[in-house]
Amino acid sequence: MAEDQAVEDQPATDDGAIYEVAVDVTAVLGTSMMAISQILKLGRGAVVELDRRVGEDIELHANSQLIARGEIVVLDDQLGVTVTDIVKRSGSAG
């Protein structure tokens, strides 16, 4: 067995490598059902009504999986999210 192969087969003892994994994070502000014809008519500055109200929790997804809920905050004229609740998945290892 080559030395390179032996290194690859060994379990990682340093958890630092996991911090380099890219994850697609999405903040779901709300949803709306629209016909394709309506979407095609949208122009710059169009307002789309969502199913959430001010003050309601939003959902946070990592790689399309719900992981948390949060609230929208404004920081120096930019939007941000404050995490208010971590979603615990039943049956998950750990």
N, CA and C atoms as an extended XYZ file, in Angstrom:
282
Properties=species:S:1:pos:R:3:atomname:S:1:resname:S:1:resid:I:1 pbc="F F F"
N         0.851       -1.180        0.000 N   MET     1
C         0.000        0.000        0.000 CA  MET     1
C         0.892        1.235        0.000 C   MET     1
N         0.619        2.183       -0.844 N   ALA     2
C         1.406        3.405       -0.921 CA  ALA     2
C         1.169        4.262        0.312 C   ALA     2
N         2.157        5.079        0.653 N   GLU     3
C         2.040        5.934        1.838 CA  GLU     3
C         0.881        6.915        1.700 C   GLU     3
N         0.667        7.456        0.491 N   ASP     4
C        -0.450        8.384        0.264 CA  ASP     4
C        -1.781        7.714        0.561 C   ASP     4
N        -1.956        6.465        0.128 N   GLN     5
C        -3.202        5.741        0.356 CA  GLN     5
C        -3.426        5.500        1.841 C   GLN     5
N        -2.371        5.171        2.575 N   ALA     6
C        -2.496        4.912        4.015 CA  ALA     6
C        -2.973        6.155        4.739 C   ALA     6
N        -2.483        7.325        4.347 N   VAL     7
C        -2.903        8.574        4.985 CA  VAL     7
C        -4.377        8.843        4.703 C   VAL     7
N        -4.829        8.592        3.475 N   GLU     8
C        -6.220        8.845        3.115 CA  GLU     8
C        -7.173        7.922        3.867 C   GLU     8
N        -6.762        6.699        4.163 N   ASP     9
C        -7.627        5.739        4.832 CA  ASP     9
C        -7.759        5.973        6.329 C   ASP     9
N        -6.863        6.761        6.908 N   GLN    10
C        -6.907        7.002        8.344 CA  GLN    10
C        -8.004        8.004        8.670 C   GLN    10
N        -8.747        7.782        9.763 N   PRO    11
C        -9.765        8.757       10.159 CA  PRO    11
C        -9.113       10.058       10.587 C   PRO    11
N        -9.765       11.138       10.294 N   ALA    12
C        -9.237       12.452       10.665 CA  ALA    12
C        -9.330       12.631       12.170 C   ALA    12
N        -8.236       13.032       12.780 N   THR    13
C        -8.248       13.273       14.219 CA  THR    13
C        -8.416       14.748       14.517 C   THR    13
N        -8.241       15.582       13.512 N   ASP    14
C        -8.370       17.019       13.692 CA  ASP    14
C        -9.688       17.463       13.067 C   ASP    14
N       -10.581       18.029       13.869 N   ASP    15
C       -11.877       18.482       13.373 CA  ASP    15
C       -11.777       19.751       12.541 C   ASP    15
N       -10.603       20.333       12.432 N   GLY    16
C       -10.429       21.582       11.697 CA  GLY    16
C       -10.835       21.486       10.242 C   GLY    16
N       -10.711       20.331        9.628 N   ALA    17
C       -11.047       20.178        8.216 CA  ALA    17
C       -12.518       20.434        7.957 C   ALA    17
N       -13.367       20.154        8.916 N   ILE    18
C       -14.814       20.338        8.718 CA  ILE    18
C       -15.179       21.809        8.561 C   ILE    18
N       -14.373       22.677        9.120 N   TYR    19
C       -14.655       24.113        9.034 CA  TYR    19
C       -14.414       24.673        7.643 C   TYR    19
N       -13.808       23.906        6.773 N   GLU    20
C       -13.537       24.343        5.406 CA  GLU    20
C       -14.622       23.899        4.425 C   GLU    20
N       -15.616       23.144        4.881 N   VAL    21
C       -16.672       22.639        4.008 CA  VAL    21
C       -17.660       23.764        3.695 C   VAL    21
N       -17.919       23.991        2.423 N   ALA    22
C       -18.862       25.027        1.993 CA  ALA    22
C       -20.297       24.532        2.169 C   ALA    22
N       -21.160       25.394        2.698 N   VAL    23
C       -22.565       25.071        2.911 CA  VAL    23
C       -23.397       26.213        2.330 C   VAL    23
N       -24.415       25.874        1.566 N   ASP    24
C       -25.324       26.861        0.989 CA  ASP    24
C       -26.372       27.225        2.042 C   ASP    24
N       -26.326       28.461        2.558 N   VAL    25
C       -27.250       28.905        3.595 CA  VAL    25
C       -28.281       29.841        2.972 C   VAL    25
N       -29.556       29.580        3.262 N   THR    26
C       -30.662       30.368        2.718 CA  THR    26
C       -31.552       30.858        3.852 C   THR    26
N       -31.900       32.138        3.825 N   ALA    27
C       -32.866       32.700        4.763 CA  ALA    27
C       -34.179       32.868        4.002 C   ALA    27
N       -35.205       32.128        4.410 N   VAL    28
C       -36.487       32.148        3.718 CA  VAL    28
C       -37.360       33.222        4.349 C   VAL    28
N       -37.529       34.309        3.642 N   LEU    29
C       -38.315       35.427        4.151 CA  LEU    29
C       -39.803       35.201        4.013 C   LEU    29
N       -40.193       34.309        3.136 N   GLY    30
C       -41.599       34.002        2.904 CA  GLY    30
C       -41.756       33.384        1.541 C   GLY    30
N       -42.969       32.973        1.234 N   THR    31
C       -43.248       32.383       -0.063 CA  THR    31
C       -44.486       33.027       -0.674 C   THR    31
N       -44.634       32.838       -1.971 N   SER    32
C       -45.790       33.367       -2.692 CA  SER    32
C       -46.062       32.460       -3.889 C   SER    32
N       -47.321       32.186       -4.145 N   MET    33
C       -47.704       31.402       -5.318 CA  MET    33
C       -48.094       32.367       -6.433 C   MET    33
N       -47.459       32.206       -7.593 N   MET    34
C       -47.739       33.070       -8.733 CA  MET    34
C       -47.734       32.234      -10.000 C   MET    34
N       -48.568       32.630      -10.928 N   ALA    35
C       -48.560       31.991      -12.249 CA  ALA    35
C       -47.331       32.481      -13.015 C   ALA    35
N       -46.825       31.652      -13.891 N   ILE    36
C       -45.662       32.019      -14.708 CA  ILE    36
C       -45.925       33.331      -15.442 C   ILE    36
N       -47.148       33.523      -15.921 N   SER    37
C       -47.465       34.756      -16.656 CA  SER    37
C       -47.290       35.987      -15.772 C   SER    37
N       -47.611       35.861      -14.467 N   GLN    38
C       -47.418       36.975      -13.537 CA  GLN    38
C       -45.933       37.241      -13.297 C   GLN    38
N       -45.162       36.169      -13.167 N   ILE    39
C       -43.725       36.314      -12.937 CA  ILE    39
C       -43.071       37.022      -14.123 C   ILE    39
N       -43.483       36.655      -15.335 N   LEU    40
C       -42.905       37.266      -16.527 CA  LEU    40
C       -43.225       38.750      -16.638 C   LEU    40
N       -44.305       39.204      -16.005 N   LYS    41
C       -44.690       40.615      -16.053 CA  LYS    41
C       -43.982       41.459      -14.990 C   LYS    41
N       -43.293       40.801      -14.038 N   LEU    42
C       -42.604       41.553      -12.991 CA  LEU    42
C       -41.479       42.379      -13.585 C   LEU    42
N       -41.363       43.581      -13.116 N   GLY    43
C       -40.282       44.457      -13.567 CA  GLY    43
C       -39.490       44.958      -12.372 C   GLY    43
N       -38.504       45.750      -12.654 N   ARG    44
C       -37.667       46.324      -11.603 CA  ARG    44
C       -38.544       47.121      -10.633 C   ARG    44
N       -38.361       46.886       -9.351 N   GLY    45
C       -39.124       47.595       -8.331 CA  GLY    45
C       -40.465       46.968       -8.010 C   GLY    45
N       -40.786       45.845       -8.666 N   ALA    46
C       -42.052       45.171       -8.391 CA  ALA    46
C       -42.056       44.655       -6.957 C   ALA    46
N       -43.214       44.680       -6.337 N   VAL    47
C       -43.377       44.185       -4.975 CA  VAL    47
C       -44.164       42.890       -5.027 C   VAL    47
N       -43.622       41.853       -4.383 N   VAL    48
C       -44.281       40.553       -4.329 CA  VAL    48
C       -44.702       40.331       -2.878 C   VAL    48
N       -46.002       40.102       -2.674 N   GLU    49
C       -46.515       39.879       -1.329 CA  GLU    49
C       -46.164       38.462       -0.872 C   GLU    49
N       -45.588       38.361        0.324 N   LEU    50
C       -45.189       37.067        0.877 CA  LEU    50
C       -46.171       36.631        1.951 C   LEU    50
N       -46.066       35.365        2.356 N   ASP    51
C       -47.012       34.815        3.325 CA  ASP    51
C       -46.594       35.042        4.783 C   ASP    51
N       -45.588       35.841        5.028 N   ARG    52
C       -45.143       36.127        6.388 CA  ARG    52
C       -45.411       37.587        6.724 C   ARG    52
N       -45.559       37.848        8.001 N   ARG    53
C       -45.803       39.209        8.483 CA  ARG    53
C       -44.588       39.698        9.264 C   ARG    53
N       -44.501       41.003        9.433 N   VAL    54
C       -43.431       41.608       10.217 CA  VAL    54
C       -43.476       41.025       11.629 C   VAL    54
N       -42.330       40.634       12.130 N   GLY    55
C       -42.242       40.088       13.470 CA  GLY    55
C       -42.330       38.577       13.537 C   GLY    55
N       -42.753       37.934       12.458 N   GLU    56
C       -42.808       36.465       12.440 CA  GLU    56
C       -41.412       35.911       12.207 C   GLU    56
N       -41.181       34.715       12.713 N   ASP    57
C       -39.904       34.048       12.503 CA  ASP    57
C       -39.710       33.727       11.027 C   ASP    57
N       -38.452       33.747       10.604 N   ILE    58
C       -38.102       33.278        9.271 CA  ILE    58
C       -37.376       31.947        9.431 C   ILE    58
N       -37.245       31.211        8.346 N   GLU    59
C       -36.560       29.928        8.376 CA  GLU    59
C       -35.154       30.077        7.808 C   GLU    59
N       -34.219       29.349        8.401 N   LEU    60
C       -32.851       29.279        7.902 CA  LEU    60
C       -32.588       27.846        7.454 C   LEU    60
N       -32.103       27.702        6.234 N   HIS    61
C       -31.832       26.388        5.659 CA  HIS    61
C       -30.341       26.279        5.348 C   HIS    61
N       -29.777       25.101        5.554 N   ALA    62
C       -28.415       24.783        5.116 CA  ALA    62
C       -28.535       23.605        4.165 C   ALA    62
N       -28.075       23.809        2.947 N   ASN    63
C       -28.205       22.782        1.902 CA  ASN    63
C       -29.634       22.256        1.819 C   ASN    63
N       -30.596       23.162        1.802 N   SER    64
C       -32.034       22.895        1.647 CA  SER    64
C       -32.665       22.181        2.840 C   SER    64
N       -31.984       22.089        3.968 N   GLN    65
C       -32.544       21.467        5.168 CA  GLN    65
C       -32.786       22.553        6.216 C   GLN    65
N       -33.974       22.551        6.810 N   LEU    66
C       -34.288       23.507        7.863 CA  LEU    66
C       -33.372       23.254        9.054 C   LEU    66
N       -32.626       24.278        9.467 N   ILE    67
C       -31.710       24.127       10.599 CA  ILE    67
C       -32.014       25.069       11.755 C   ILE    67
N       -32.707       26.195       11.463 N   ALA    68
C       -32.944       27.178       12.518 CA  ALA    68
C       -34.052       28.134       12.113 C   ALA    68
N       -34.494       28.903       13.090 N   ARG    69
C       -35.429       30.012       12.860 CA  ARG    69
C       -34.769       31.273       13.374 C   ARG    69
N       -35.162       32.398       12.822 N   GLY    70
C       -34.540       33.648       13.233 CA  GLY    70
C       -35.416       34.834       12.931 C   GLY    70
N       -34.859       36.013       13.192 N   GLU    71
C       -35.556       37.280       12.932 CA  GLU    71
C       -34.650       38.167       12.092 C   GLU    71
N       -35.281       38.979       11.250 N   ILE    72
C       -34.536       39.925       10.421 CA  ILE    72
C       -34.088       41.101       11.289 C   ILE    72
N       -32.842       41.522       11.100 N   VAL    73
C       -32.313       42.701       11.771 CA  VAL    73
C       -31.673       43.605       10.725 C   VAL    73
N       -31.568       44.886       11.017 N   VAL    74
C       -30.920       45.843       10.132 CA  VAL    74
C       -29.633       46.306       10.808 C   VAL    74
N       -28.517       46.136       10.090 N   LEU    75
C       -27.200       46.517       10.583 CA  LEU    75
C       -26.553       47.461        9.582 C   LEU    75
N       -26.419       48.731        9.937 N   ASP    76
C       -25.784       49.705        9.040 CA  ASP    76
C       -26.362       49.650        7.631 C   ASP    76
N       -27.651       49.743        7.506 N   ASP    77
C       -28.355       49.746        6.221 CA  ASP    77
C       -28.253       48.428        5.460 C   ASP    77
N       -27.899       47.335        6.129 N   GLN    78
C       -27.890       46.014        5.511 CA  GLN    78
C       -28.755       45.084        6.343 C   GLN    78
N       -29.337       44.087        5.662 N   LEU    79
C       -30.154       43.109        6.368 CA  LEU    79
C       -29.284       42.002        6.927 C   LEU    79
N       -29.682       41.510        8.081 N   GLY    80
C       -29.014       40.378        8.704 CA  GLY    80
C       -30.061       39.511        9.370 C   GLY    80
N       -29.641       38.417        9.961 N   VAL    81
C       -30.549       37.497       10.636 CA  VAL    81
C       -29.990       37.179       12.016 C   VAL    81
N       -30.844       37.266       13.025 N   THR    82
C       -30.503       36.816       14.367 CA  THR    82
C       -31.142       35.451       14.557 C   THR    82
N       -30.339       34.449       14.896 N   VAL    83
C       -30.860       33.099       15.120 CA  VAL    83
C       -31.558       33.079       16.473 C   VAL    83
N       -32.817       32.638       16.478 N   THR    84
C       -33.597       32.587       17.722 CA  THR    84
C       -33.849       31.168       18.203 C   THR    84
N       -33.753       30.184       17.295 N   ASP    85
C       -34.059       28.807       17.665 CA  ASP    85
C       -33.340       27.858       16.720 C   ASP    85
N       -32.609       26.899       17.276 N   ILE    86
C       -31.976       25.853       16.477 CA  ILE    86
C       -32.955       24.686       16.393 C   ILE    86
N       -33.190       24.198       15.183 N   VAL    87
C       -34.121       23.098       14.977 CA  VAL    87
C       -33.391       21.788       15.244 C   VAL    87
N       -33.902       21.021       16.175 N   LYS    88
C       -33.322       19.723       16.500 CA  LYS    88
C       -34.055       18.668       15.681 C   LYS    88
N       -33.284       17.882       14.947 N   ARG    89
C       -33.880       16.827       14.117 CA  ARG    89
C       -33.956       15.549       14.905 C   ARG    89
N       -35.091       14.929       14.908 N   SER    90
C       -35.237       13.647       15.606 CA  SER    90
C       -34.540       12.561       14.816 C   SER    90
N       -33.910       11.646       15.548 N   GLY    91
C       -33.252       10.526       14.907 CA  GLY    91
C       -31.905       10.835       14.344 C   GLY    91
N       -31.354       12.043       14.599 N   SER    92
C       -30.042       12.373       14.063 CA  SER    92
C       -28.969       11.861       14.994 C   SER    92
N       -27.852       11.493       14.428 N   ALA    93
C       -26.731       10.970       15.228 CA  ALA    93
C       -26.051       12.108       15.954 C   ALA    93
N       -25.504       11.820       17.131 N   GLY    94
C       -24.736       12.830       17.818 CA  GLY    94
C       -25.285       13.119       19.080 C   GLY    94
